[in-house]
Amino acid sequence: IVVTVTPGASFKLPMGSNLLKLGYHADINNFMEYTDQNAVNHYASGELDLNWRDVTFTIYDGFAHVFERPSIEDTSRVKRDDNRAGVKAKIERERLGLELGYELFTRDYRSDTYYEQFDRKDNLYSLMLTHQTFDKTKLLFEYNFGQIRYNESIHSDSDYHQFLVGAMGEITTKTKATIKAGYQFREYED
């Protein structure tokens, strides 16, 4: 039996047509039998949406200080810090839309020097084209180029290209959905 308690708080500050969002929550995991697996994970996020006529900018940052499995074959819990920060620019004219983005993801293991070899930085560059094909539905094409770079040269760095097609639309007045499918190929250094 695992009991998880998630206290948190969020804050939204509208500034005309712009919006600032801040948030924090913690996942407190308590195991009844395997108490050595107890963990508290902390998450903080911030986002600033700037709207100027047909152009929208979004600047965001999400930080996680977690005690989780290291996302490799090892099953033990390891402390790590993850940070995902980026910027997106979006322009819409008539039925066409264009969105450009950049995101930097960093992973930094904290508990054991063995895991430092898995510390890495990911750079993601994205382009999305949309077309308002129906009243409540947009068709989309998305291209992403990513670079994964490990801090130590033990692991192979890689670049990847990802192509996606899909649709975005309103299912109800308060429910929106995005469906994408595509292909990704990677080029490894070693």
Accessible surface in RSA format (square Angstrom, percent):
REM  Atomic radii and reference values for relative SASA: ProtOr
REM  Chains: A
REM  Algorithm: Lee & Richards
REM  Probe-radius: 1.40
REM  Slices: 20
REM RES _ NUM      All-atoms   Total-Side   Main-Chain    Non-polar    All polar
REM                ABS   REL    ABS   REL    ABS   REL    ABS   REL    ABS   REL
RES ILE A   1   160.64  91.4 114.06  85.0  46.58 112.3 124.22  89.4  36.42  98.8
RES VAL A   2    75.86  49.9  48.26  43.7  27.60  66.5  48.26  41.9  27.60  74.9
RES VAL A   3    61.10  40.2  58.13  52.6   2.97   7.2  61.10  53.1   0.00   0.0
RES THR A   4    74.61  53.1  44.30  44.9  30.31  72.2  32.56  43.7  42.05  63.6
RES VAL A   5    78.09  51.4  74.85  67.8   3.25   7.8  78.09  67.9   0.00   0.0
RES THR A   6    76.05  54.1  45.38  46.0  30.67  73.1  34.98  47.0  41.06  62.1
RES PRO A   7    65.62  47.8  55.18  50.3  10.44  38.0  65.42  54.0   0.20   1.2
RES GLY A   8    51.50  63.5   0.00   N/A  51.50  63.5  13.16  36.1  38.34  85.9
RES ALA A   9    74.80  68.8  59.40  91.7  15.40  35.0  69.58  98.0   5.22  13.8
RES SER A  10    98.12  82.9  64.63  86.3  33.49  77.1  32.05  68.2  66.07  92.6
RES PHE A  11   103.12  51.6  98.87  61.2   4.25  11.1 102.68  62.3   0.44   1.3
RES LYS A  12   137.91  67.3 115.47  70.9  22.44  53.4  59.65  53.7  78.26  83.4
RES LEU A  13    74.75  41.6  74.75  53.5   0.00   0.0  74.75  52.5   0.00   0.0
RES PRO A  14    93.76  68.3  78.08  71.2  15.68  57.0  78.10  64.5  15.66  97.3
RES MET A  15    80.31  41.6  66.73  44.2  13.58  32.3  46.05  39.1  34.26  45.4
RES GLY A  16    80.76  99.6   0.00   N/A  80.76  99.6  46.67 128.1  34.09  76.3
RES SER A  17    75.68  63.9  51.62  68.9  24.05  55.4  49.09 104.5  26.59  37.2
RES ASN A  18    32.98  22.7  30.97  29.9   2.01   4.8   0.13   0.3  32.84  31.7
RES LEU A  19    47.77  26.6  47.76  34.2   0.02   0.0  47.76  33.5   0.02   0.0
RES LEU A  20    47.10  26.2  47.10  33.7   0.00   0.0  47.10  33.1   0.00   0.0
RES LYS A  21    64.08  31.3  63.39  38.9   0.69   1.7  24.16  21.7  39.92  42.5
RES LEU A  22    84.98  47.3  80.66  57.7   4.32  10.9  82.89  58.2   2.09   5.6
RES GLY A  23    20.55  25.3   0.00   N/A  20.55  25.3  14.73  40.4   5.82  13.0
RES TYR A  24    98.37  45.9  92.73  52.8   5.64  14.7  83.28  62.6  15.09  18.6
RES HIS A  25    70.29  38.4  70.29  48.9   0.00   0.0  41.42  42.7  28.87  33.6
RES ALA A  26     6.44   5.9   6.44   9.9   0.00   0.0   6.44   9.1   0.00   0.0
RES ASP A  27    31.66  22.2  31.66  31.5   0.00   0.0   2.64   6.2  29.02  28.9
RES ILE A  28    54.16  30.8  54.16  40.4   0.00   0.0  54.16  39.0   0.00   0.0
RES ASN A  29    19.25  13.3  18.86  18.2   0.39   0.9   3.16   7.6  16.09  15.6
RES ASN A  30    61.62  42.5  61.62  59.6   0.00   0.0  17.65  42.5  43.97  42.5
RES PHE A  31    39.50  19.8  34.97  21.7   4.54  11.8  35.15  21.3   4.35  12.4
RES MET A  32   121.81  63.1  95.38  63.1  26.43  62.9  68.27  58.0  53.54  70.9
RES GLU A  33   133.86  76.9 106.56  80.6  27.30  65.0  42.05  81.3  91.82  75.0
RES TYR A  34   138.29  64.6 135.49  77.1   2.79   7.3  99.23  74.6  39.06  48.2
RES THR A  35    85.66  60.9  76.31  77.4   9.35  22.3  44.87  60.3  40.79  61.7
RES ASP A  36   112.09  78.5  82.58  82.2  29.51  69.8  52.71 124.1  59.38  59.2
RES GLN A  37    39.33  22.0  39.33  28.7   0.00   0.0  12.36  26.3  26.96  20.5
RES ASN A  38    53.97  37.2  43.42  42.0  10.55  25.4  18.42  44.3  35.56  34.4
RES ALA A  39     7.19   6.6   0.00   0.0   7.19  16.4   5.89   8.3   1.30   3.5
RES VAL A  40    68.33  45.0  55.68  50.4  12.65  30.5  55.68  48.4  12.65  34.3
RES ASN A  41     1.77   1.2   1.77   1.7   0.00   0.0   0.00   0.0   1.77   1.7
RES HIS A  42    67.38  36.8  67.11  46.6   0.27   0.7  44.76  46.1  22.61  26.3
RES TYR A  43    61.05  28.5  59.90  34.1   1.15   3.0  42.36  31.8  18.69  23.0
RES ALA A  44    44.05  40.5  39.81  61.4   4.24   9.7  41.16  58.0   2.89   7.7
RES SER A  45    63.98  54.1  54.70  73.0   9.28  21.4  34.94  74.4  29.04  40.7
RES GLY A  46    19.59  24.2   0.00   N/A  19.59  24.2  15.19  41.7   4.40   9.9
RES GLU A  47    52.03  29.9  48.78  36.9   3.25   7.7   8.70  16.8  43.34  35.4
RES LEU A  48    49.50  27.6  49.08  35.1   0.42   1.1  49.08  34.5   0.42   1.1
RES ASP A  49    23.31  16.3  23.31  23.2   0.00   0.0   8.67  20.4  14.64  14.6
RES LEU A  50    34.47  19.2  34.47  24.7   0.00   0.0  34.47  24.2   0.00   0.0
RES ASN A  51    52.15  36.0  46.73  45.2   5.42  13.0  16.45  39.6  35.70  34.5
RES TRP A  52   138.11  55.4 132.67  64.2   5.44  12.8 119.28  63.6  18.83  30.5
RES ARG A  53   245.52 103.1 195.97  99.9  49.55 118.0  82.53 112.8 162.99  98.8
RES ASP A  54    61.71  43.2  51.73  51.5   9.97  23.6   8.23  19.4  53.47  53.3
RES VAL A  55    45.93  30.2  45.83  41.5   0.10   0.3  45.83  39.8   0.10   0.3
RES THR A  56    40.27  28.6  39.37  39.9   0.90   2.1  18.48  24.8  21.78  32.9
RES PHE A  57    63.30  31.7  63.30  39.2   0.00   0.0  63.30  38.4   0.00   0.0
RES THR A  58    24.79  17.6  24.61  24.9   0.18   0.4  10.80  14.5  13.99  21.1
RES ILE A  59    83.49  47.5  81.92  61.0   1.58   3.8  81.92  59.0   1.58   4.3
RES TYR A  60    41.55  19.4  37.35  21.3   4.20  10.9  35.09  26.4   6.47   8.0
RES ASP A  61    66.55  46.6  63.17  62.9   3.38   8.0  26.51  62.4  40.04  39.9
RES GLY A  62    25.42  31.3   0.00   N/A  25.42  31.3  21.12  58.0   4.30   9.6
RES PHE A  63    82.97  41.5  79.31  49.1   3.66   9.5  80.09  48.6   2.88   8.3
RES ALA A  64    15.78  14.5  15.36  23.7   0.43   1.0  15.36  21.6   0.43   1.1
RES HIS A  65    64.40  35.2  64.40  44.8   0.00   0.0  40.03  41.3  24.38  28.4
RES VAL A  66     5.27   3.5   4.11   3.7   1.16   2.8   5.27   4.6   0.00   0.0
RES PHE A  67    50.50  25.3  50.50  31.3   0.00   0.0  50.50  30.6   0.00   0.0
RES GLU A  68    49.09  28.2  49.09  37.1   0.00   0.0  17.23  33.3  31.85  26.0
RES ARG A  69   101.49  42.6  95.84  48.9   5.66  13.5  46.40  63.4  55.09  33.4
RES PRO A  70     0.03   0.0   0.00   0.0   0.03   0.1   0.03   0.0   0.00   0.0
RES SER A  71    77.27  65.3  35.28  47.1  41.99  96.7  49.12 104.6  28.15  39.4
RES ILE A  72    55.30  31.5  28.70  21.4  26.60  64.1  38.38  27.6  16.92  45.9
RES GLU A  73   163.74  94.0 137.18 103.8  26.55  63.2  77.66 150.2  86.07  70.3
RES ASP A  74    54.04  37.9  40.53  40.3  13.51  32.0  19.66  46.3  34.38  34.3
RES THR A  75   102.50  72.9  96.67  98.0   5.83  13.9  63.61  85.4  38.88  58.8
RES SER A  76    51.95  43.9  45.88  61.2   6.08  14.0  45.96  97.9   5.99   8.4
RES ARG A  77    33.31  14.0  14.79   7.5  18.53  44.1   3.19   4.4  30.12  18.3
RES VAL A  78     3.43   2.3   3.31   3.0   0.12   0.3   3.43   3.0   0.00   0.0
RES LYS A  79    95.52  46.6  95.52  58.6   0.00   0.0  38.25  34.4  57.26  61.0
RES ARG A  80    26.68  11.2  26.68  13.6   0.00   0.0   0.00   0.0  26.68  16.2
RES ASP A  81    19.90  13.9  18.26  18.2   1.64   3.9   7.00  16.5  12.91  12.9
RES ASP A  82    15.96  11.2  15.35  15.3   0.61   1.4   7.41  17.4   8.55   8.5
RES ASN A  83    40.37  27.8  39.57  38.2   0.80   1.9  13.16  31.7  27.21  26.3
RES ARG A  84   109.85  46.1 109.30  55.7   0.55   1.3  36.57  50.0  73.28  44.4
RES ALA A  85    30.34  27.9  29.08  44.9   1.26   2.9  29.32  41.3   1.02   2.7
RES GLY A  86    10.05  12.4   0.00   N/A  10.05  12.4   7.07  19.4   2.97   6.7
RES VAL A  87    62.28  41.0  62.07  56.2   0.22   0.5  62.07  53.9   0.22   0.6
RES LYS A  88    84.25  41.1  83.23  51.1   1.01   2.4  31.41  28.3  52.83  56.3
RES ALA A  89    31.36  28.8  28.17  43.5   3.19   7.3  28.41  40.0   2.94   7.8
RES LYS A  90    65.10  31.8  63.50  39.0   1.61   3.8  25.26  22.7  39.84  42.4
RES ILE A  91    59.66  33.9  58.94  43.9   0.72   1.7  59.05  42.5   0.61   1.6
RES GLU A  92    66.91  38.4  61.67  46.7   5.24  12.5  22.09  42.7  44.81  36.6
RES ARG A  93   148.82  62.5 143.50  73.2   5.32  12.7  52.03  71.1  96.80  58.7
RES GLU A  94   180.98 103.9 129.62  98.1  51.36 122.3  57.24 110.7 123.74 101.0
RES ARG A  95   121.42  51.0 117.24  59.8   4.18   9.9  45.27  61.9  76.15  46.2
RES LEU A  96   113.84  63.4 110.73  79.2   3.11   7.8 111.68  78.4   2.16   5.8
RES GLY A  97     5.82   7.2   0.00   N/A   5.82   7.2   3.37   9.3   2.45   5.5
RES LEU A  98    62.35  34.7  60.13  43.0   2.22   5.6  60.36  42.4   1.99   5.3
RES GLU A  99    29.02  16.7  27.91  21.1   1.11   2.6   5.54  10.7  23.47  19.2
RES LEU A 100    91.53  51.0  89.91  64.3   1.62   4.1  90.10  63.3   1.43   3.9
RES GLY A 101    13.96  17.2   0.00   N/A  13.96  17.2   6.61  18.1   7.34  16.4
RES TYR A 102    75.21  35.1  72.22  41.1   2.98   7.8  59.61  44.8  15.60  19.2
RES GLU A 103    24.94  14.3  24.56  18.6   0.38   0.9   4.69   9.1  20.25  16.5
RES LEU A 104    60.12  33.5  59.36  42.5   0.76   1.9  59.36  41.7   0.76   2.0
RES PHE A 105    13.62   6.8  13.62   8.4   0.00   0.0  13.62   8.3   0.00   0.0
RES THR A 106    35.28  25.1  35.28  35.8   0.00   0.0  23.34  31.4  11.94  18.1
RES ARG A 107    26.90  11.3  23.87  12.2   3.03   7.2   0.58   0.8  26.32  16.0
RES ASP A 108    48.70  34.1  48.70  48.5   0.00   0.0  18.90  44.5  29.80  29.7
RES TYR A 109     6.81   3.2   2.07   1.2   4.74  12.3   0.26   0.2   6.55   8.1
RES ARG A 110   138.43  58.1 105.83  53.9  32.60  77.6  27.03  36.9 111.40  67.5
RES SER A 111    60.09  50.8  22.52  30.1  37.57  86.6  29.09  61.9  31.01  43.4
RES ASP A 112    69.79  48.9  62.41  62.1   7.37  17.4  18.00  42.4  51.78  51.6
RES THR A 113   109.10  77.6  96.41  97.7  12.69  30.2  67.32  90.4  41.78  63.2
RES TYR A 114   125.13  58.4 112.55  64.0  12.59  32.7  88.43  66.5  36.70  45.2
RES TYR A 115    12.41   5.8  12.41   7.1   0.00   0.0   6.95   5.2   5.46   6.7
RES GLU A 116    72.69  41.7  71.47  54.1   1.21   2.9  10.15  19.6  62.53  51.1
RES GLN A 117    24.64  13.8  24.04  17.6   0.60   1.4   4.59   9.8  20.05  15.2
RES PHE A 118    26.85  13.4  25.77  16.0   1.08   2.8  25.77  15.6   1.08   3.1
RES ASP A 119    11.65   8.2  11.65  11.6   0.00   0.0   0.44   1.0  11.21  11.2
RES ARG A 120    49.01  20.6  47.63  24.3   1.38   3.3   2.13   2.9  46.87  28.4
RES LYS A 121   102.46  50.0 102.46  62.9   0.00   0.0  47.10  42.4  55.36  59.0
RES ASP A 122    24.08  16.9  23.51  23.4   0.57   1.3  11.05  26.0  13.03  13.0
RES ASN A 123    29.40  20.3  28.77  27.8   0.63   1.5   0.36   0.9  29.04  28.1
RES LEU A 124    46.79  26.1  46.10  33.0   0.69   1.7  46.10  32.4   0.69   1.9
RES TYR A 125    97.01  45.3  95.82  54.5   1.19   3.1  67.46  50.7  29.55  36.4
RES SER A 126    29.33  24.8  21.77  29.1   7.56  17.4  11.55  24.6  17.77  24.9
RES LEU A 127    54.08  30.1  53.93  38.6   0.15   0.4  53.93  37.9   0.15   0.4
RES MET A 128    27.05  14.0  26.53  17.6   0.52   1.2  26.53  22.6   0.52   0.7
RES LEU A 129    83.41  46.5  81.29  58.2   2.12   5.3  81.48  57.2   1.93   5.2
RES THR A 130    12.53   8.9   8.37   8.5   4.16   9.9   7.92  10.6   4.61   7.0
RES HIS A 131    74.63  40.8  74.40  51.7   0.22   0.6  51.52  53.1  23.11  26.9
RES GLN A 132    42.49  23.8  42.13  30.8   0.36   0.9  22.26  47.4  20.23  15.3
RES THR A 133    46.46  33.0  28.76  29.2  17.70  42.2  29.14  39.1  17.32  26.2
RES PHE A 134   126.50  63.3 121.35  75.2   5.16  13.4 126.50  76.7   0.00   0.0
RES ASP A 135   135.17  94.7 106.82 106.3  28.35  67.0  33.46  78.8 101.70 101.4
RES LYS A 136   126.11  61.5 115.20  70.7  10.91  26.0  73.55  66.2  52.56  56.0
RES THR A 137    41.01  29.2  40.62  41.2   0.39   0.9  17.07  22.9  23.95  36.2
RES LYS A 138    39.36  19.2  39.36  24.2   0.00   0.0  24.82  22.3  14.55  15.5
RES LEU A 139    85.46  47.6  83.63  59.8   1.84   4.6  84.09  59.1   1.38   3.7
RES LEU A 140     9.12   5.1   0.00   0.0   9.12  22.9   2.96   2.1   6.16  16.6
RES PHE A 141    74.60  37.3  73.71  45.7   0.88   2.3  73.71  44.7   0.88   2.5
RES GLU A 142    17.58  10.1  17.58  13.3   0.00   0.0   0.63   1.2  16.94  13.8
RES TYR A 143    54.97  25.7  54.97  31.3   0.00   0.0  42.86  32.2  12.11  14.9
RES ASN A 144     7.62   5.3   7.62   7.4   0.00   0.0   0.33   0.8   7.29   7.1
RES PHE A 145    48.37  24.2  48.37  30.0   0.00   0.0  48.37  29.3   0.00   0.0
RES GLY A 146     0.03   0.0   0.00   N/A   0.03   0.0   0.03   0.1   0.00   0.0
RES GLN A 147    43.65  24.4  43.28  31.6   0.37   0.9   0.67   1.4  42.97  32.6
RES ILE A 148    20.54  11.7  20.54  15.3   0.00   0.0  20.54  14.8   0.00   0.0
RES ARG A 149    81.06  34.0  80.37  41.0   0.68   1.6  39.16  53.5  41.89  25.4
RES TYR A 150    56.78  26.5  41.94  23.9  14.85  38.6   5.91   4.4  50.87  62.7
RES ASN A 151    98.67  68.0  59.44  57.4  39.23  94.5  27.12  65.3  71.55  69.2
RES GLU A 152    69.89  40.1  64.77  49.0   5.13  12.2  32.97  63.8  36.92  30.1
RES SER A 153   109.66  92.7  81.78 109.1  27.88  64.2  53.27 113.4  56.39  79.0
RES ILE A 154   115.32  65.6  83.21  62.0  32.11  77.4  90.93  65.5  24.39  66.2
RES HIS A 155    51.65  28.2  45.72  31.8   5.93  15.2  26.98  27.8  24.67  28.7
RES SER A 156    30.31  25.6  17.54  23.4  12.77  29.4  17.78  37.9  12.54  17.6
RES ASP A 157    24.57  17.2  23.57  23.5   1.00   2.4   1.18   2.8  23.40  23.3
RES SER A 158     4.48   3.8   1.90   2.5   2.59   6.0   2.59   5.5   1.90   2.7
RES ASP A 159    33.12  23.2  32.78  32.6   0.34   0.8   2.16   5.1  30.96  30.9
RES TYR A 160    30.97  14.5  30.97  17.6   0.00   0.0   5.82   4.4  25.15  31.0
RES HIS A 161    37.63  20.6  37.63  26.2   0.00   0.0  24.19  24.9  13.44  15.6
RES GLN A 162    39.36  22.0  39.36  28.8   0.00   0.0   1.49   3.2  37.88  28.7
RES PHE A 163    81.96  41.0  80.38  49.8   1.58   4.1  80.63  48.9   1.33   3.8
RES LEU A 164    26.23  14.6  25.18  18.0   1.04   2.6  26.04  18.3   0.19   0.5
RES VAL A 165    92.30  60.7  90.60  82.0   1.69   4.1  90.60  78.7   1.69   4.6
RES GLY A 166    19.92  24.6   0.00   N/A  19.92  24.6  14.94  41.0   4.98  11.2
RES ALA A 167    30.92  28.4  28.67  44.2   2.25   5.1  28.87  40.7   2.05   5.4
RES MET A 168    42.58  22.1  40.83  27.0   1.75   4.2  18.93  16.1  23.65  31.3
RES GLY A 169    20.86  25.7   0.00   N/A  20.86  25.7  16.39  45.0   4.47  10.0
RES GLU A 170    74.61  42.8  56.86  43.0  17.75  42.3   8.37  16.2  66.24  54.1
RES ILE A 171   120.61  68.6  90.12  67.1  30.48  73.5  95.15  68.5  25.46  69.1
RES THR A 172    76.74  54.6  65.17  66.1  11.56  27.6  72.11  96.9   4.63   7.0
RES THR A 173   122.03  86.8  96.89  98.2  25.14  59.9  75.01 100.7  47.02  71.1
RES LYS A 174   195.91  95.6 158.89  97.5  37.02  88.1 109.96  99.0  85.95  91.5
RES THR A 175    61.79  43.9  59.16  60.0   2.63   6.3  39.18  52.6  22.60  34.2
RES LYS A 176   158.37  77.3 130.01  79.8  28.37  67.5  73.66  66.3  84.71  90.2
RES ALA A 177    34.15  31.4  24.29  37.5   9.86  22.4  31.50  44.4   2.64   7.0
RES THR A 178    73.44  52.2  41.70  42.3  31.74  75.6  22.06  29.6  51.38  77.7
RES ILE A 179   127.84  72.7 124.99  93.1   2.85   6.9 127.84  92.1   0.00   0.0
RES LYS A 180    87.97  42.9  56.63  34.7  31.34  74.6  27.93  25.1  60.04  64.0
RES ALA A 181    66.05  60.7  58.87  90.8   7.18  16.3  65.34  92.0   0.71   1.9
RES GLY A 182    56.04  69.1   0.00   N/A  56.04  69.1  16.49  45.3  39.55  88.6
RES TYR A 183   144.02  67.2 140.30  79.8   3.72   9.7 106.03  79.7  37.99  46.8
RES GLN A 184    67.87  37.9  44.97  32.9  22.90  54.5  16.46  35.0  51.41  39.0
RES PHE A 185    80.70  40.4  76.15  47.2   4.55  11.8  80.70  48.9   0.00   0.0
RES ARG A 186    92.93  39.0  65.86  33.6  27.08  64.5  16.97  23.2  75.96  46.0
RES GLU A 187    94.31  54.1  85.24  64.5   9.07  21.6  40.62  78.6  53.69  43.8
RES TYR A 188   133.67  62.4 103.38  58.8  30.29  78.8  75.89  57.0  57.78  71.2
RES GLU A 189   126.72  72.8  92.51  70.0  34.21  81.4  40.79  78.9  85.93  70.2
RES ASP A 190   132.30  92.7  78.57  78.2  53.72 127.0  65.78 154.8  66.52  66.3
END  Absolute sums over single chains surface
CHAIN  1 A    12322.4      10454.4       1868.0       7322.7       4999.7
END  Absolute sums over all chains
TOTAL         12322.4      10454.4       1868.0       7322.7       4999.7
